[in-house]
Amino acid sequence: MAPRDPGLQPERTALAWRRTGLSLVVGSLVVVRLVDAPVGPWLGGVGLAVTGALWIAGERRGRVLCDRAAHPGAALLLATAALVAVVALLGVAWVLARAS
């Protein structure tokens, strides 16, 4: 297999994964700050755990993109996005229920 010239694509991918991880950290800290005590720390902890998994996956994905011509699957990214969406909806439901 001939070596491939990926250009700047692996670097852009790594930066995008890092930006996503940083935004999840900030979102998790906001949840801890704004949501009441029984649920806020739990949701924030789940957010931080997801962020850790996403950070590790992003680093692995960047290495794979630099080493191989084939792109790795996006199953972990899809699962992470779904989990973040569910946690966000639960947080919004909790805040709206407390406001009523």
Biopython code that builds the backbone (N, CA, C, O; Angstrom):
import numpy as np
from Bio.PDB.StructureBuilder import StructureBuilder

atoms = [
    (1, "MET", "N", (0.851, -1.172, 0.000)),
    (1, "MET", "CA", (0.000, 0.000, 0.000)),
    (1, "MET", "C", (0.898, 1.237, 0.000)),
    (1, "MET", "O", (1.822, 1.348, 0.806)),
    (2, "ALA", "N", (0.620, 2.135, -0.889)),
    (2, "ALA", "CA", (1.438, 3.341, -1.011)),
    (2, "ALA", "C", (1.146, 4.303, 0.138)),
    (2, "ALA", "O", (0.003, 4.387, 0.588)),
    (3, "PRO", "N", (2.157, 5.031, 0.621)),
    (3, "PRO", "CA", (1.899, 6.007, 1.670)),
    (3, "PRO", "C", (0.967, 7.095, 1.160)),
    (3, "PRO", "O", (1.005, 7.462, -0.014)),
    (4, "ARG", "N", (0.166, 7.583, 2.018)),
    (4, "ARG", "CA", (-0.817, 8.586, 1.627)),
    (4, "ARG", "C", (-0.436, 9.919, 2.234)),
    (4, "ARG", "O", (0.117, 9.975, 3.332)),
    (5, "ASP", "N", (-0.729, 10.980, 1.526)),
    (5, "ASP", "CA", (-0.482, 12.327, 2.017)),
    (5, "ASP", "C", (-1.807, 12.895, 2.517)),
    (5, "ASP", "O", (-2.625, 13.351, 1.718)),
    (6, "PRO", "N", (-2.027, 12.873, 3.834)),
    (6, "PRO", "CA", (-3.316, 13.320, 4.349)),
    (6, "PRO", "C", (-3.445, 14.838, 4.399)),
    (6, "PRO", "O", (-4.535, 15.348, 4.657)),
    (7, "GLY", "N", (-2.370, 15.566, 4.160)),
    (7, "GLY", "CA", (-2.454, 17.024, 4.255)),
    (7, "GLY", "C", (-2.722, 17.457, 5.682)),
    (7, "GLY", "O", (-2.173, 16.893, 6.629)),
    (8, "LEU", "N", (-3.559, 18.452, 5.826)),
    (8, "LEU", "CA", (-3.875, 18.968, 7.160)),
    (8, "LEU", "C", (-5.120, 18.336, 7.772)),
    (8, "LEU", "O", (-5.517, 18.706, 8.877)),
    (9, "GLN", "N", (-5.737, 17.398, 7.080)),
    (9, "GLN", "CA", (-6.974, 16.804, 7.567)),
    (9, "GLN", "C", (-6.842, 16.161, 8.938)),
    (9, "GLN", "O", (-7.717, 16.390, 9.774)),
    (10, "PRO", "N", (-5.801, 15.365, 9.234)),
    (10, "PRO", "CA", (-5.691, 14.795, 10.585)),
    (10, "PRO", "C", (-5.557, 15.869, 11.666)),
    (10, "PRO", "O", (-6.092, 15.719, 12.765)),
    (11, "GLU", "N", (-4.845, 16.949, 11.352)),
    (11, "GLU", "CA", (-4.709, 18.025, 12.336)),
    (11, "GLU", "C", (-6.048, 18.704, 12.586)),
    (11, "GLU", "O", (-6.384, 19.004, 13.731)),
    (12, "ARG", "N", (-6.812, 18.949, 11.532)),
    (12, "ARG", "CA", (-8.139, 19.563, 11.699)),
    (12, "ARG", "C", (-9.055, 18.654, 12.495)),
    (12, "ARG", "O", (-9.828, 19.119, 13.333)),
    (13, "THR", "N", (-8.968, 17.359, 12.235)),
    (13, "THR", "CA", (-9.794, 16.408, 12.967)),
    (13, "THR", "C", (-9.433, 16.414, 14.447)),
    (13, "THR", "O", (-10.322, 16.427, 15.299)),
    (14, "ALA", "N", (-8.150, 16.403, 14.761)),
    (14, "ALA", "CA", (-7.720, 16.416, 16.167)),
    (14, "ALA", "C", (-8.171, 17.696, 16.867)),
    (14, "ALA", "O", (-8.615, 17.655, 18.014)),
    (15, "LEU", "N", (-8.057, 18.822, 16.181)),
    (15, "LEU", "CA", (-8.500, 20.087, 16.783)),
    (15, "LEU", "C", (-10.016, 20.095, 17.007)),
    (15, "LEU", "O", (-10.490, 20.610, 18.019)),
    (16, "ALA", "N", (-10.767, 19.531, 16.075)),
    (16, "ALA", "CA", (-12.223, 19.469, 16.241)),
    (16, "ALA", "C", (-12.605, 18.602, 17.440)),
    (16, "ALA", "O", (-13.512, 18.954, 18.194)),
    (17, "TRP", "N", (-11.916, 17.465, 17.623)),
    (17, "TRP", "CA", (-12.204, 16.610, 18.772)),
    (17, "TRP", "C", (-11.854, 17.337, 20.073)),
    (17, "TRP", "O", (-12.577, 17.216, 21.061)),
    (18, "ARG", "N", (-10.768, 18.080, 20.079)),
    (18, "ARG", "CA", (-10.386, 18.815, 21.290)),
    (18, "ARG", "C", (-11.394, 19.908, 21.609)),
    (18, "ARG", "O", (-11.755, 20.093, 22.772)),
    (19, "ARG", "N", (-11.852, 20.635, 20.597)),
    (19, "ARG", "CA", (-12.869, 21.670, 20.821)),
    (19, "ARG", "C", (-14.146, 21.061, 21.371)),
    (19, "ARG", "O", (-14.767, 21.623, 22.273)),
    (20, "THR", "N", (-14.541, 19.915, 20.833)),
    (20, "THR", "CA", (-15.736, 19.242, 21.333)),
    (20, "THR", "C", (-15.558, 18.836, 22.794)),
    (20, "THR", "O", (-16.467, 19.010, 23.606)),
    (21, "GLY", "N", (-14.400, 18.302, 23.124)),
    (21, "GLY", "CA", (-14.131, 17.919, 24.517)),
    (21, "GLY", "C", (-14.156, 19.104, 25.457)),
    (21, "GLY", "O", (-14.714, 19.014, 26.551)),
    (22, "LEU", "N", (-13.563, 20.210, 25.051)),
    (22, "LEU", "CA", (-13.565, 21.403, 25.904)),
    (22, "LEU", "C", (-14.975, 21.949, 26.092)),
    (22, "LEU", "O", (-15.326, 22.390, 27.186)),
    (23, "SER", "N", (-15.788, 21.925, 25.037)),
    (23, "SER", "CA", (-17.160, 22.412, 25.188)),
    (23, "SER", "C", (-17.964, 21.497, 26.108)),
    (23, "SER", "O", (-18.822, 21.975, 26.850)),
    (24, "LEU", "N", (-17.703, 20.192, 26.074)),
    (24, "LEU", "CA", (-18.378, 19.282, 26.994)),
    (24, "LEU", "C", (-17.954, 19.522, 28.441)),
    (24, "LEU", "O", (-18.779, 19.417, 29.349)),
    (25, "VAL", "N", (-16.697, 19.837, 28.667)),
    (25, "VAL", "CA", (-16.237, 20.150, 30.024)),
    (25, "VAL", "C", (-16.959, 21.386, 30.533)),
    (25, "VAL", "O", (-17.455, 21.395, 31.660)),
    (26, "VAL", "N", (-17.021, 22.425, 29.717)),
    (26, "VAL", "CA", (-17.695, 23.659, 30.130)),
    (26, "VAL", "C", (-19.177, 23.399, 30.375)),
    (26, "VAL", "O", (-19.733, 23.874, 31.366)),
    (27, "GLY", "N", (-19.821, 22.648, 29.482)),
    (27, "GLY", "CA", (-21.230, 22.323, 29.671)),
    (27, "GLY", "C", (-21.474, 21.524, 30.942)),
    (27, "GLY", "O", (-22.464, 21.751, 31.639)),
    (28, "SER", "N", (-20.585, 20.596, 31.246)),
    (28, "SER", "CA", (-20.734, 19.802, 32.468)),
    (28, "SER", "C", (-20.584, 20.671, 33.711)),
    (28, "SER", "O", (-21.318, 20.499, 34.685)),
    (29, "LEU", "N", (-19.646, 21.590, 33.680)),
    (29, "LEU", "CA", (-19.466, 22.483, 34.825)),
    (29, "LEU", "C", (-20.647, 23.430, 34.994)),
    (29, "LEU", "O", (-21.016, 23.761, 36.121)),
    (30, "VAL", "N", (-21.241, 23.869, 33.893)),
    (30, "VAL", "CA", (-22.429, 24.713, 33.966)),
    (30, "VAL", "C", (-23.588, 23.926, 34.569)),
    (30, "VAL", "O", (-24.347, 24.466, 35.374)),
    (31, "VAL", "N", (-23.732, 22.670, 34.193)),
    (31, "VAL", "CA", (-24.791, 21.828, 34.761)),
    (31, "VAL", "C", (-24.598, 21.690, 36.266)),
    (31, "VAL", "O", (-25.562, 21.802, 37.023)),
    (32, "VAL", "N", (-23.377, 21.452, 36.707)),
    (32, "VAL", "CA", (-23.112, 21.331, 38.148)),
    (32, "VAL", "C", (-23.482, 22.624, 38.861)),
    (32, "VAL", "O", (-24.020, 22.600, 39.968)),
    (33, "ARG", "N", (-23.198, 23.735, 38.232)),
    (33, "ARG", "CA", (-23.454, 25.044, 38.858)),
    (33, "ARG", "C", (-24.934, 25.403, 38.886)),
    (33, "ARG", "O", (-25.413, 25.952, 39.878)),
    (34, "LEU", "N", (-25.669, 25.102, 37.812)),
    (34, "LEU", "CA", (-27.038, 25.587, 37.697)),
    (34, "LEU", "C", (-28.119, 24.617, 38.146)),
    (34, "LEU", "O", (-29.197, 25.050, 38.554)),
    (35, "VAL", "N", (-27.860, 23.325, 38.081)),
    (35, "VAL", "CA", (-28.880, 22.339, 38.449)),
    (35, "VAL", "C", (-28.746, 22.030, 39.933)),
    (35, "VAL", "O", (-27.645, 22.009, 40.484)),
    (36, "ASP", "N", (-29.899, 21.790, 40.571)),
    (36, "ASP", "CA", (-29.931, 21.564, 42.017)),
    (36, "ASP", "C", (-29.044, 20.397, 42.456)),
    (36, "ASP", "O", (-28.647, 19.552, 41.654)),
    (37, "ALA", "N", (-28.752, 20.382, 43.750)),
    (37, "ALA", "CA", (-27.762, 19.474, 44.341)),
    (37, "ALA", "C", (-27.980, 17.984, 44.068)),
    (37, "ALA", "O", (-26.998, 17.312, 43.756)),
    (38, "PRO", "N", (-29.170, 17.419, 44.160)),
    (38, "PRO", "CA", (-29.219, 15.964, 43.976)),
    (38, "PRO", "C", (-28.877, 15.524, 42.555)),
    (38, "PRO", "O", (-28.314, 14.444, 42.370)),
    (39, "VAL", "N", (-29.198, 16.323, 41.564)),
    (39, "VAL", "CA", (-29.039, 15.894, 40.182)),
    (39, "VAL", "C", (-27.835, 16.550, 39.509)),
    (39, "VAL", "O", (-27.172, 15.910, 38.692)),
    (40, "GLY", "N", (-27.541, 17.787, 39.826)),
    (40, "GLY", "CA", (-26.478, 18.544, 39.160)),
    (40, "GLY", "C", (-25.118, 17.882, 39.185)),
    (40, "GLY", "O", (-24.510, 17.710, 38.129)),
    (41, "PRO", "N", (-24.613, 17.500, 40.358)),
    (41, "PRO", "CA", (-23.302, 16.847, 40.389)),
    (41, "PRO", "C", (-23.282, 15.516, 39.635)),
    (41, "PRO", "O", (-22.277, 15.159, 39.021)),
    (42, "TRP", "N", (-24.391, 14.789, 39.685)),
    (42, "TRP", "CA", (-24.450, 13.514, 38.980)),
    (42, "TRP", "C", (-24.375, 13.741, 37.474)),
    (42, "TRP", "O", (-23.592, 13.087, 36.784)),
    (43, "LEU", "N", (-25.189, 14.670, 36.961)),
    (43, "LEU", "CA", (-25.152, 14.968, 35.527)),
    (43, "LEU", "C", (-23.788, 15.518, 35.113)),
    (43, "LEU", "O", (-23.278, 15.179, 34.045)),
    (44, "GLY", "N", (-23.202, 16.365, 35.954)),
    (44, "GLY", "CA", (-21.874, 16.894, 35.655)),
    (44, "GLY", "C", (-20.826, 15.794, 35.614)),
    (44, "GLY", "O", (-19.938, 15.810, 34.763)),
    (45, "GLY", "N", (-20.926, 14.838, 36.531)),
    (45, "GLY", "CA", (-19.994, 13.714, 36.540)),
    (45, "GLY", "C", (-20.134, 12.844, 35.300)),
    (45, "GLY", "O", (-19.138, 12.390, 34.738)),
    (46, "VAL", "N", (-21.375, 12.611, 34.875)),
    (46, "VAL", "CA", (-21.597, 11.850, 33.642)),
    (46, "VAL", "C", (-21.004, 12.608, 32.457)),
    (46, "VAL", "O", (-20.368, 12.014, 31.586)),
    (47, "GLY", "N", (-21.215, 13.917, 32.431)),
    (47, "GLY", "CA", (-20.650, 14.730, 31.349)),
    (47, "GLY", "C", (-19.134, 14.676, 31.320)),
    (47, "GLY", "O", (-18.536, 14.588, 30.247)),
    (48, "LEU", "N", (-18.513, 14.728, 32.475)),
    (48, "LEU", "CA", (-17.055, 14.658, 32.523)),
    (48, "LEU", "C", (-16.541, 13.278, 32.124)),
    (48, "LEU", "O", (-15.495, 13.166, 31.485)),
    (49, "ALA", "N", (-17.274, 12.221, 32.501)),
    (49, "ALA", "CA", (-16.879, 10.869, 32.088)),
    (49, "ALA", "C", (-16.977, 10.718, 30.574)),
    (49, "ALA", "O", (-16.093, 10.139, 29.944)),
    (50, "VAL", "N", (-18.056, 11.242, 29.994)),
    (50, "VAL", "CA", (-18.215, 11.197, 28.537)),
    (50, "VAL", "C", (-17.099, 11.995, 27.872)),
    (50, "VAL", "O", (-16.572, 11.593, 26.835)),
    (51, "THR", "N", (-16.745, 13.122, 28.471)),
    (51, "THR", "CA", (-15.670, 13.944, 27.918)),
    (51, "THR", "C", (-14.347, 13.189, 27.920)),
    (51, "THR", "O", (-13.593, 13.251, 26.948)),
    (52, "GLY", "N", (-14.061, 12.478, 29.005)),
    (52, "GLY", "CA", (-12.830, 11.680, 29.061)),
    (52, "GLY", "C", (-12.796, 10.617, 27.976)),
    (52, "GLY", "O", (-11.771, 10.421, 27.324)),
    (53, "ALA", "N", (-13.929, 9.923, 27.783)),
    (53, "ALA", "CA", (-13.993, 8.903, 26.740)),
    (53, "ALA", "C", (-13.842, 9.527, 25.360)),
    (53, "ALA", "O", (-13.175, 8.972, 24.487)),
    (54, "LEU", "N", (-14.461, 10.678, 25.171)),
    (54, "LEU", "CA", (-14.366, 11.366, 23.886)),
    (54, "LEU", "C", (-12.942, 11.836, 23.622)),
    (54, "LEU", "O", (-12.463, 11.748, 22.492)),
    (55, "TRP", "N", (-12.268, 12.327, 24.635)),
    (55, "TRP", "CA", (-10.887, 12.788, 24.474)),
    (55, "TRP", "C", (-9.977, 11.627, 24.049)),
    (55, "TRP", "O", (-9.166, 11.769, 23.134)),
    (56, "ILE", "N", (-10.120, 10.487, 24.719)),
    (56, "ILE", "CA", (-9.323, 9.309, 24.384)),
    (56, "ILE", "C", (-9.636, 8.850, 22.960)),
    (56, "ILE", "O", (-8.725, 8.536, 22.193)),
    (57, "ALA", "N", (-10.914, 8.811, 22.610)),
    (57, "ALA", "CA", (-11.296, 8.389, 21.263)),
    (57, "ALA", "C", (-10.754, 9.349, 20.213)),
    (57, "ALA", "O", (-10.322, 8.918, 19.143)),
    (58, "GLY", "N", (-10.772, 10.627, 20.504)),
    (58, "GLY", "CA", (-10.252, 11.609, 19.563)),
    (58, "GLY", "C", (-8.767, 11.454, 19.329)),
    (58, "GLY", "O", (-8.296, 11.570, 18.198)),
    (59, "GLU", "N", (-8.033, 11.195, 20.384)),
    (59, "GLU", "CA", (-6.594, 10.989, 20.227)),
    (59, "GLU", "C", (-6.308, 9.738, 19.401)),
    (59, "GLU", "O", (-5.430, 9.741, 18.538)),
    (60, "ARG", "N", (-7.055, 8.670, 19.670)),
    (60, "ARG", "CA", (-6.875, 7.436, 18.898)),
    (60, "ARG", "C", (-7.232, 7.657, 17.433)),
    (60, "ARG", "O", (-6.530, 7.197, 16.532)),
    (61, "ARG", "N", (-8.334, 8.367, 17.211)),
    (61, "ARG", "CA", (-8.777, 8.619, 15.846)),
    (61, "ARG", "C", (-7.739, 9.431, 15.080)),
    (61, "ARG", "O", (-7.477, 9.152, 13.910)),
    (62, "GLY", "N", (-7.150, 10.422, 15.721)),
    (62, "GLY", "CA", (-6.123, 11.218, 15.072)),
    (62, "GLY", "C", (-4.913, 10.385, 14.693)),
    (62, "GLY", "O", (-4.350, 10.553, 13.611)),
    (63, "ARG", "N", (-4.511, 9.484, 15.585)),
    (63, "ARG", "CA", (-3.380, 8.610, 15.277)),
    (63, "ARG", "C", (-3.695, 7.666, 14.114)),
    (63, "ARG", "O", (-2.855, 7.436, 13.244)),
    (64, "VAL", "N", (-4.904, 7.129, 14.112)),
    (64, "VAL", "CA", (-5.294, 6.208, 13.043)),
    (64, "VAL", "C", (-5.334, 6.937, 11.707)),
    (64, "VAL", "O", (-4.895, 6.393, 10.694)),
    (65, "LEU", "N", (-5.851, 8.150, 11.691)),
    (65, "LEU", "CA", (-5.914, 8.907, 10.444)),
    (65, "LEU", "C", (-4.519, 9.205, 9.902)),
    (65, "LEU", "O", (-4.318, 9.243, 8.688)),
    (66, "CYS", "N", (-3.573, 9.412, 10.780)),
    (66, "CYS", "CA", (-2.211, 9.682, 10.329)),
    (66, "CYS", "C", (-1.516, 8.414, 9.846)),
    (66, "CYS", "O", (-0.643, 8.475, 8.980)),
    (67, "ASP", "N", (-1.897, 7.266, 10.402)),
    (67, "ASP", "CA", (-1.192, 6.018, 10.102)),
    (67, "ASP", "C", (-1.782, 5.232, 8.940)),
    (67, "ASP", "O", (-1.052, 4.526, 8.243)),
    (68, "ARG", "N", (-3.093, 5.339, 8.717)),
    (68, "ARG", "CA", (-3.747, 4.486, 7.724)),
    (68, "ARG", "C", (-4.518, 5.314, 6.718)),
    (68, "ARG", "O", (-4.866, 6.467, 6.969)),
    (69, "ALA", "N", (-4.775, 4.708, 5.588)),
    (69, "ALA", "CA", (-5.583, 5.376, 4.566)),
    (69, "ALA", "C", (-7.069, 5.231, 4.869)),
    (69, "ALA", "O", (-7.860, 6.102, 4.508)),
    (70, "ALA", "N", (-7.456, 4.147, 5.524)),
    (70, "ALA", "CA", (-8.867, 3.925, 5.822)),
    (70, "ALA", "C", (-9.289, 4.746, 7.034)),
    (70, "ALA", "O", (-8.527, 4.913, 7.987)),
    (71, "HIS", "N", (-10.488, 5.242, 6.981)),
    (71, "HIS", "CA", (-11.017, 6.019, 8.106)),
    (71, "HIS", "C", (-11.653, 5.081, 9.116)),
    (71, "HIS", "O", (-12.339, 4.133, 8.732)),
    (72, "PRO", "N", (-11.438, 5.330, 10.402)),
    (72, "PRO", "CA", (-12.083, 4.490, 11.408)),
    (72, "PRO", "C", (-13.584, 4.768, 11.443)),
    (72, "PRO", "O", (-14.043, 5.813, 10.982)),
    (73, "GLY", "N", (-14.331, 3.831, 11.988)),
    (73, "GLY", "CA", (-15.783, 3.998, 12.074)),
    (73, "GLY", "C", (-16.162, 5.111, 13.026)),
    (73, "GLY", "O", (-15.382, 5.504, 13.893)),
    (74, "ALA", "N", (-17.352, 5.604, 12.854)),
    (74, "ALA", "CA", (-17.836, 6.717, 13.654)),
    (74, "ALA", "C", (-18.841, 6.252, 14.704)),
    (74, "ALA", "O", (-19.618, 7.065, 15.205)),
    (75, "ALA", "N", (-18.846, 4.971, 15.045)),
    (75, "ALA", "CA", (-19.822, 4.443, 15.991)),
    (75, "ALA", "C", (-19.680, 5.081, 17.371)),
    (75, "ALA", "O", (-20.683, 5.402, 18.009)),
    (76, "LEU", "N", (-18.444, 5.268, 17.837)),
    (76, "LEU", "CA", (-18.244, 5.875, 19.147)),
    (76, "LEU", "C", (-18.713, 7.329, 19.150)),
    (76, "LEU", "O", (-19.309, 7.790, 20.123)),
    (77, "LEU", "N", (-18.446, 8.038, 18.075)),
    (77, "LEU", "CA", (-18.894, 9.420, 17.984)),
    (77, "LEU", "C", (-20.410, 9.503, 17.996)),
    (77, "LEU", "O", (-20.972, 10.373, 18.661)),
    (78, "LEU", "N", (-21.079, 8.620, 17.278)),
    (78, "LEU", "CA", (-22.535, 8.601, 17.258)),
    (78, "LEU", "C", (-23.095, 8.260, 18.637)),
    (78, "LEU", "O", (-24.051, 8.890, 19.088)),
    (79, "ALA", "N", (-22.515, 7.279, 19.302)),
    (79, "ALA", "CA", (-22.980, 6.899, 20.640)),
    (79, "ALA", "C", (-22.761, 8.038, 21.630)),
    (79, "ALA", "O", (-23.615, 8.286, 22.480)),
    (80, "THR", "N", (-21.637, 8.727, 21.534)),
    (80, "THR", "CA", (-21.367, 9.849, 22.424)),
    (80, "THR", "C", (-22.353, 10.978, 22.187)),
    (80, "THR", "O", (-22.865, 11.567, 23.139)),
    (81, "ALA", "N", (-22.622, 11.284, 20.928)),
    (81, "ALA", "CA", (-23.578, 12.340, 20.605)),
    (81, "ALA", "C", (-24.970, 11.996, 21.136)),
    (81, "ALA", "O", (-25.665, 12.860, 21.670)),
    (82, "ALA", "N", (-25.372, 10.739, 20.989)),
    (82, "ALA", "CA", (-26.678, 10.321, 21.494)),
    (82, "ALA", "C", (-26.737, 10.423, 23.017)),
    (82, "ALA", "O", (-27.741, 10.876, 23.566)),
    (83, "LEU", "N", (-25.683, 10.011, 23.694)),
    (83, "LEU", "CA", (-25.649, 10.089, 25.153)),
    (83, "LEU", "C", (-25.690, 11.534, 25.627)),
    (83, "LEU", "O", (-26.407, 11.856, 26.575)),
    (84, "VAL", "N", (-24.933, 12.401, 24.982)),
    (84, "VAL", "CA", (-24.932, 13.821, 25.354)),
    (84, "VAL", "C", (-26.312, 14.420, 25.127)),
    (84, "VAL", "O", (-26.781, 15.208, 25.948)),
    (85, "ALA", "N", (-26.972, 14.063, 24.025)),
    (85, "ALA", "CA", (-28.311, 14.581, 23.750)),
    (85, "ALA", "C", (-29.308, 14.121, 24.807)),
    (85, "ALA", "O", (-30.142, 14.909, 25.253)),
    (86, "VAL", "N", (-29.234, 12.866, 25.210)),
    (86, "VAL", "CA", (-30.145, 12.351, 26.235)),
    (86, "VAL", "C", (-29.900, 13.052, 27.572)),
    (86, "VAL", "O", (-30.851, 13.446, 28.247)),
    (87, "VAL", "N", (-28.649, 13.206, 27.952)),
    (87, "VAL", "CA", (-28.325, 13.888, 29.217)),
    (87, "VAL", "C", (-28.783, 15.341, 29.164)),
    (87, "VAL", "O", (-29.299, 15.862, 30.153)),
    (88, "ALA", "N", (-28.602, 15.994, 28.032)),
    (88, "ALA", "CA", (-29.041, 17.382, 27.896)),
    (88, "ALA", "C", (-30.557, 17.478, 28.015)),
    (88, "ALA", "O", (-31.064, 18.369, 28.695)),
    (89, "LEU", "N", (-31.285, 16.579, 27.367)),
    (89, "LEU", "CA", (-32.744, 16.597, 27.470)),
    (89, "LEU", "C", (-33.210, 16.321, 28.896)),
    (89, "LEU", "O", (-34.168, 16.937, 29.363)),
    (90, "LEU", "N", (-32.545, 15.407, 29.589)),
    (90, "LEU", "CA", (-32.888, 15.150, 30.993)),
    (90, "LEU", "C", (-32.624, 16.385, 31.848)),
    (90, "LEU", "O", (-33.411, 16.705, 32.738)),
    (91, "GLY", "N", (-31.522, 17.076, 31.581)),
    (91, "GLY", "CA", (-31.230, 18.298, 32.320)),
    (91, "GLY", "C", (-32.253, 19.385, 32.071)),
    (91, "GLY", "O", (-32.679, 20.064, 33.005)),
    (92, "VAL", "N", (-32.650, 19.557, 30.827)),
    (92, "VAL", "CA", (-33.670, 20.557, 30.499)),
    (92, "VAL", "C", (-34.995, 20.189, 31.146)),
    (92, "VAL", "O", (-35.674, 21.057, 31.693)),
    (93, "ALA", "N", (-35.375, 18.912, 31.095)),
    (93, "ALA", "CA", (-36.621, 18.473, 31.732)),
    (93, "ALA", "C", (-36.576, 18.720, 33.230)),
    (93, "ALA", "O", (-37.570, 19.142, 33.821)),
    (94, "TRP", "N", (-35.438, 18.464, 33.845)),
    (94, "TRP", "CA", (-35.299, 18.682, 35.278)),
    (94, "TRP", "C", (-35.449, 20.162, 35.623)),
    (94, "TRP", "O", (-36.159, 20.510, 36.567)),
    (95, "VAL", "N", (-34.795, 21.022, 34.874)),
    (95, "VAL", "CA", (-34.865, 22.461, 35.135)),
    (95, "VAL", "C", (-36.292, 22.950, 34.929)),
    (95, "VAL", "O", (-36.789, 23.732, 35.739)),
    (96, "LEU", "N", (-36.961, 22.513, 33.872)),
    (96, "LEU", "CA", (-38.327, 22.948, 33.622)),
    (96, "LEU", "C", (-39.283, 22.415, 34.684)),
    (96, "LEU", "O", (-40.224, 23.113, 35.061)),
    (97, "ALA", "N", (-39.069, 21.216, 35.166)),
    (97, "ALA", "CA", (-39.924, 20.658, 36.218)),
    (97, "ALA", "C", (-39.734, 21.420, 37.524)),
    (97, "ALA", "O", (-40.696, 21.623, 38.265)),
    (98, "ARG", "N", (-38.524, 21.839, 37.813)),
    (98, "ARG", "CA", (-38.268, 22.597, 39.041)),
    (98, "ARG", "C", (-38.809, 24.017, 38.951)),
    (98, "ARG", "O", (-39.175, 24.610, 39.967)),
    (99, "ALA", "N", (-38.861, 24.570, 37.729)),
    (99, "ALA", "CA", (-39.347, 25.933, 37.539)),
    (99, "ALA", "C", (-40.857, 26.020, 37.650)),
    (99, "ALA", "O", (-41.399, 27.076, 37.976)),
    (100, "SER", "N", (-41.545, 24.908, 37.379)),
    (100, "SER", "CA", (-43.018, 24.925, 37.409)),
    (100, "SER", "C", (-43.567, 24.911, 38.803)),
    (100, "SER", "O", (-44.784, 24.923, 38.988)),
]
sb = StructureBuilder()
sb.init_structure("model")
sb.init_model(0)
sb.init_chain("A")
sb.init_seg("    ")
for serial, (resi, resn, name, xyz) in enumerate(atoms, 1):
    if name == "N":
        sb.init_residue(resn, " ", resi, " ")
    sb.init_atom(name, np.array(xyz, "f"), 0.0, 1.0, " ", f" {name:<3s}", serial, name[0])
structure = sb.get_structure()
